[in-house]
Amino acid sequence: MALRFDLSRPIQAAALLVALAANLHAQLPGGLGGLGGQEPAAVAPPRSPAEKLEDLKREIERLKGEIQFVQQRAALGAAPIKDRLQNRVFAPRSIDAGQSSAAMPAPAIPVTPQPARRMTSDEQQKYQGDVMMVCQGRAIRTADFQALVDYLGTVKDAGDLTSREQRTALELIRLEAVLGSFEESSLEAKQQIDAAKKELDEGKAWTEVQNRYGRGPNMAQEGKIQVARYSPLGLEVEKAAFTTEKGKVIGPVRGATGYAILAIDGLTKTDTDAGDMVDARLIFVPYHGDPGDMDKVRAQAITGQVDLVVRDDAALQKLPPSLRPAMPQAPSMKRDVEMTTGGQDQPVKKDEAKK
């Protein structure tokens, strides 16, 4: 049996509401004049068609940005799952039903640190110029190293020269280890951040460029962040933030886990350098899609599990002690004793020593 809907009642109700609204409007001249003798409220002038069109365009751009943001977040979340699932092979013959007794946990394999070594003569010929060390086949130049050390020299809380050099060396070693481990994806990230900077230089709006390329924090708030000392974004980003004037855009800059472009909005000073904050906007493109993989490589760099080569002893002394090769033990001091024929030590008498 077919179902029929009676639309007459909803239509009649709607017509009644329209009539009541018209009657009320007729009784209230000026919109609010009939309420207790109050003066009519000021009414905003009607917007022109051109203004309404501009409002719609801005709303459309805002909605496009929100849609793109959601799509990017969904793609980032689905990519690691897809990578893990597509390599799975179902092999029913290899399924292990387990044992009736509880399995003993396998002991952890101890990690053997791999300290830095000095360059061979062939490597010194290969890495000429100002290359002071090489991590995972990637050169670390003296000029880049010294620029970060000089920046830390302007920060009162950064410690003495030895502390600043060791912090800089460790920062660059971790950075080059990540870039060397994810060469293909980091190259793609560099192309994207360069394209973003080009569009900014051409005058395109920050929000538009960020929504197209950025994958960093606070995207819905135009990437607004605060950069502090010892920033997790990395030492190079920290240096760029604290040495760039307000209103300027700087980048691309190599961060700890990705490339960054910064728009500097202001600096908040405190009594100590450690409390200073830079207000900025960030466009960030990570080197690799899985942050956990990058954290693993960074941990390996800290514990000396990367190939690290230094040019000379001067570069070796700039490394943290944990990354230096073990120094040979100094020969023991000659004891003030003489060996007897019996093979036992006997103290030397003062009278005999004078002889």
ABEGO torsion letter per residue (X at the ends): XBBBBBAAAAAAAAAAAAAAAAAAAAABBGGAAABGGBBBBBBBBBBBAAAAAAAAAAAAAAAAAAAAAAAAAAAAAAAAAAAAAAABBBBAAABBAEBABBBBBBBBBBBBBBBBBBBBAAAAAABBEABABBBGGBBBBAAAAAAAAAAAAABAAAEBAAAAAAAAAAAAAAAAAAAAABAAAAAAAAAAAAAAAAAAAAGBBAAAAAAAABABBGAAAGGBBBBBBGBAAEAAAAAAAAABBBGBBBOBBBBAABBBBBBBAEBBBBABAAABBBBBBBBBBBABABAAAAAAAAAAAAAGABBBBBABAAAAAABBAAABBBBBBBBBBBBBBBBBAAGBBBBBBAAAAAX
